Amino acid sequence: VDVPSLLTDRLELVSLGPDVLKALTGGDPEEAERASGVQFPGDWPGEHRWMFELRTGQMEKDPSCQPWLVRGIVLREDPARRVIGHINFHEPPSEGAVEIGYSIEPAYRRRGYATEAVKAMFDWAERDHGVERFIASVSPGNAASLRLTANLGFVKTGVQWDERDGEEIVFELRRGPGRS
Ligand SMILES: CC(C)(COP(=O)(O)OP(=O)(O)OC[C@H]1O[C@@H](n2cnc3c(N)ncnc32)[C@H](O)[C@@H]1OP(=O)(O)O)[C@@H](O)C(=O)NCCC(=O)NCCS
C-alpha cells in the first residue's frame, strides 16, 4: 500500500509497511532501506521487535490499516534520511478512539520531536478521519512521556496492568468542536 508521508515543520513521518518491517525484523536492513528510502538505527529492531512483528501481522491481515500504524520519524533537513524514532497508533479507530505509541532515539531527545510528531498524527486523524478521542498509556516512572501528555492536555482516566510493561496510567485527550 502506498501511504503518503505526514509532514511537519521539521519532520517527515514515513509509513513503514509490512515488507519493510519484515526485512528489519528478519535481519535484512539493506532491503528495509531499499524498500522504504530511509536509513534505520544500527541497533533496530532491538526492543521494538515485538511491536514491529505485531504490526506486520495486523497489516498482512488488513492492508488498509497501514496509514494508522508504524511511521519512521525523519528530519526533513537530513539528506541521509536517518530514522530518529517511530510513532504509531496501536490500531485503526475503535469506538471512535485511537491509542498512540512513540519513541525517539536517545541522541535526539528533548528537542520537541516527539511532541511535534504526536501532534501531526492527531491532526491527521482528526482532520482526515474525524477522530476526537486519543488514548495514551504511560508507565508512572516515565517522566518524559508524562510531561509530553500533560503538555498536550491529556487527563488521567485510570490505571491498568500491561503484561509487558507493568503498571500504566491511562490518559485521554478529547478534541473536536469547541474543544481544540
Ligand atoms: C518519551 C519520549 C518519546 C520523549 O521524546 P522527546 O522528543 O525527547 O520529547 P519532547 O522533546 O517532545 O519533550 C516533551 C516534554 O517532555 C520533557 N522531557 C523530555 N525528556 C524528559 C526527561 N527525561 N525528564 C523530564 N522531562 C522530559 C520535555 O522537556 C518536554 O516538556 P517541556 O516542553 O514542558 O519542557 C522519549 O523520551 C523516548 O523515546 N523514551 C523512550 C520510549 C518511551 O518512553 N515512549 C513512550 C511510551 S508511553
Ligand as a Chemical Component Dictionary entry (heavy atoms), coordinates in Angstrom:
data_LIG
# 
_chem_comp.id                   LIG 
_chem_comp.type                 NON-POLYMER 
_chem_comp.pdbx_formal_charge   0 
_chem_comp.three_letter_code    LIG 
# 
loop_
_chem_comp_atom.comp_id 
_chem_comp_atom.atom_id 
_chem_comp_atom.alt_atom_id 
_chem_comp_atom.type_symbol 
_chem_comp_atom.charge 
_chem_comp_atom.model_Cartn_x 
_chem_comp_atom.model_Cartn_y 
_chem_comp_atom.model_Cartn_z 
_chem_comp_atom.pdbx_ordinal 
LIG C1  C1  C 0 9.109  9.834  25.695 1  
LIG C2  C2  C 0 9.999  10.299 24.535 2  
LIG C3  C3  C 0 9.408  9.786  23.235 3  
LIG C4  C4  C 0 10.037 11.832 24.514 4  
LIG O1  O1  O 0 10.708 12.237 23.319 5  
LIG P1  P1  P 0 11.299 13.724 23.158 6  
LIG O2  O2  O 0 11.421 14.002 21.702 7  
LIG O3  O3  O 0 12.501 13.859 23.989 8  
LIG O4  O4  O 0 10.114 14.588 23.763 9  
LIG P2  P2  P 0 9.924  16.171 23.652 10 
LIG O5  O5  O 0 11.242 16.803 23.328 11 
LIG O6  O6  O 0 8.787  16.436 22.731 12 
LIG O7  O7  O 0 9.575  16.545 25.147 13 
LIG C5  C5  C 0 8.266  16.517 25.687 14 
LIG C6  C6  C 0 8.292  17.101 27.076 15 
LIG O8  O8  O 0 8.929  16.171 27.959 16 
LIG C7  C7  C 0 10.010 16.801 28.620 17 
LIG N1  N1  N 0 11.040 15.803 28.804 18 
LIG C8  C8  C 0 11.695 15.132 27.830 19 
LIG N2  N2  N 0 12.545 14.257 28.366 20 
LIG C9  C9  C 0 12.410 14.373 29.709 21 
LIG C10 C10 C 0 13.026 13.725 30.811 22 
LIG N3  N3  N 0 13.939 12.759 30.624 23 
LIG N4  N4  N 0 12.647 14.084 32.057 24 
LIG C11 C11 C 0 11.713 15.045 32.253 25 
LIG N5  N5  N 0 11.091 15.700 31.233 26 
LIG C12 C12 C 0 11.447 15.362 29.983 27 
LIG C13 C13 C 0 10.440 17.903 27.696 28 
LIG O9  O9  O 0 11.169 18.882 28.393 29 
LIG C14 C14 C 0 9.104  18.384 27.170 30 
LIG O10 O10 O 0 8.448  19.174 28.132 31 
LIG P3  P3  P 0 8.549  20.809 28.110 32 
LIG O11 O11 O 0 8.225  21.228 26.707 33 
LIG O12 O12 O 0 7.485  21.210 29.084 34 
LIG O13 O13 O 0 9.923  21.168 28.519 35 
LIG C15 C15 C 0 11.456 9.766  24.688 36 
LIG O14 O14 O 0 11.945 10.115 25.969 37 
LIG C16 C16 C 0 11.567 8.263  24.498 38 
LIG O15 O15 O 0 11.674 7.783  23.377 39 
LIG N6  N6  N 0 11.533 7.477  25.586 40 
LIG C17 C17 C 0 11.587 6.030  25.496 41 
LIG C18 C18 C 0 10.342 5.437  24.844 42 
LIG C19 C19 C 0 9.074  5.861  25.566 43 
LIG O16 O16 O 0 9.059  6.037  26.770 44 
LIG N7  N7  N 0 7.992  6.034  24.801 45 
LIG C20 C20 C 0 6.702  6.473  25.322 46 
LIG C21 C21 C 0 5.947  5.348  25.941 47 
LIG S1  S1  S 0 4.381  5.934  26.586 48 
# 
loop_
_chem_comp_bond.comp_id 
_chem_comp_bond.atom_id_1 
_chem_comp_bond.atom_id_2 
_chem_comp_bond.value_order 
_chem_comp_bond.pdbx_ordinal 
LIG C1  C2  SING 1  
LIG C2  C3  SING 2  
LIG C2  C4  SING 3  
LIG C2  C15 SING 4  
LIG C4  O1  SING 5  
LIG O1  P1  SING 6  
LIG P1  O2  DOUB 7  
LIG P1  O3  SING 8  
LIG P1  O4  SING 9  
LIG O4  P2  SING 10 
LIG P2  O5  DOUB 11 
LIG P2  O6  SING 12 
LIG P2  O7  SING 13 
LIG O7  C5  SING 14 
LIG C5  C6  SING 15 
LIG C6  O8  SING 16 
LIG C6  C14 SING 17 
LIG O8  C7  SING 18 
LIG C7  N1  SING 19 
LIG C7  C13 SING 20 
LIG N1  C8  SING 21 
LIG N1  C12 SING 22 
LIG C8  N2  DOUB 23 
LIG N2  C9  SING 24 
LIG C9  C10 SING 25 
LIG C9  C12 DOUB 26 
LIG C10 N3  SING 27 
LIG C10 N4  DOUB 28 
LIG N4  C11 SING 29 
LIG C11 N5  DOUB 30 
LIG N5  C12 SING 31 
LIG C13 O9  SING 32 
LIG C13 C14 SING 33 
LIG C14 O10 SING 34 
LIG O10 P3  SING 35 
LIG P3  O11 DOUB 36 
LIG P3  O12 SING 37 
LIG P3  O13 SING 38 
LIG C15 O14 SING 39 
LIG C15 C16 SING 40 
LIG C16 O15 DOUB 41 
LIG C16 N6  SING 42 
LIG N6  C17 SING 43 
LIG C17 C18 SING 44 
LIG C18 C19 SING 45 
LIG C19 O16 DOUB 46 
LIG C19 N7  SING 47 
LIG N7  C20 SING 48 
LIG C20 C21 SING 49 
LIG C21 S1  SING 50 
# 
